[in-house]
Amino acid sequence: MTEAELRRRAPRRAQVLDFIRSELAAERPFPSANEIGRHMGWRTQSGGLHVLETLWCDGFLDRVATSKSVRAKWRYSIRQREADAA
């Protein structure tokens, strides 16, 4: 999915991606699922977790397990896409 498609088909996910980028541009750490949820006005952490997973599946984020356990938590980062790098 391109960013233009994301903005057209999933504007809330695009807003989350913009929020993440603005936090990183301000030299703050990658926002947690709770911080994303608060920013978006969601009441639970699960909304933030779901949108992070979806942005990862769509190719906008990278993730790395923070432990080797089956219940590993993930650390996310913005993925450099070919169109962005050019």
C-alpha positions in Angstrom: 0.0 0.0 0.0 1.3 3.4 -0.9 1.0 6.4 1.5 -1.5 8.0 -0.8 -3.7 4.8 -0.7 -3.3 4.8 3.1 -4.5 8.4 3.4 -7.5 7.7 1.1 -8.5 4.2 2.5 -7.5 4.5 6.1 -7.2 8.1 7.3 -7.0 7.2 11.0 -4.0 5.0 10.4 -2.5 7.9 8.4 -3.1 10.2 11.4 -1.2 7.8 13.6 1.7 7.6 11.2 1.8 11.4 11.1 1.8 11.5 14.9 4.7 8.9 15.1 6.7 10.9 12.6 6.1 14.2 14.4 7.2 12.6 17.7 10.4 11.3 16.1 11.0 14.6 14.3 10.8 16.4 17.7 13.5 13.9 18.8 11.2 12.2 21.2 11.2 8.4 21.5 8.8 6.2 19.4 5.4 6.6 21.1 3.9 3.7 23.0 0.6 2.2 22.2 -0.9 4.1 25.2 0.5 7.4 24.0 -0.9 6.7 20.5 -4.3 5.9 22.0 -4.3 9.0 24.1 -3.4 11.2 21.1 -6.1 9.6 19.0 -8.7 9.9 21.8 -9.1 6.1 22.2 -9.9 4.7 25.6 -7.9 1.5 25.5 -4.3 0.5 24.7 -5.6 -2.2 22.3 -6.4 0.4 19.6 -2.8 1.6 19.6 -1.5 -1.9 19.5 -3.8 -2.8 16.6 -2.8 0.2 14.5 0.9 -0.5 15.1 0.4 -4.1 13.9 -1.6 -2.9 10.9 1.0 -0.3 9.9 3.7 -3.0 10.2 1.6 -5.3 8.0 1.1 -2.5 5.5 4.9 -2.0 5.3 5.1 1.4 7.0 6.9 0.2 10.2 9.6 -2.3 11.0 9.6 -4.2 14.3 12.1 -6.2 16.3 11.3 -8.5 19.3 12.7 -7.2 22.6 13.1 -10.7 24.0 13.2 -14.3 22.8 10.2 -15.4 24.7 7.0 -16.5 23.0 5.3 -13.5 24.5 7.9 -11.0 23.2 7.1 -7.4 23.1 7.9 -5.5 19.9 10.0 -2.4 19.3 8.8 -0.5 16.2 10.5 2.0 13.9 9.6 3.8 10.7 10.5 1.8 7.6 12.4 3.7 4.9 10.4 3.0 1.8 11.9 3.2 -1.7 9.8 6.3 -2.6 10.8 8.0 0.6 14.5 7.3 0.1 14.6 8.7 -3.4 
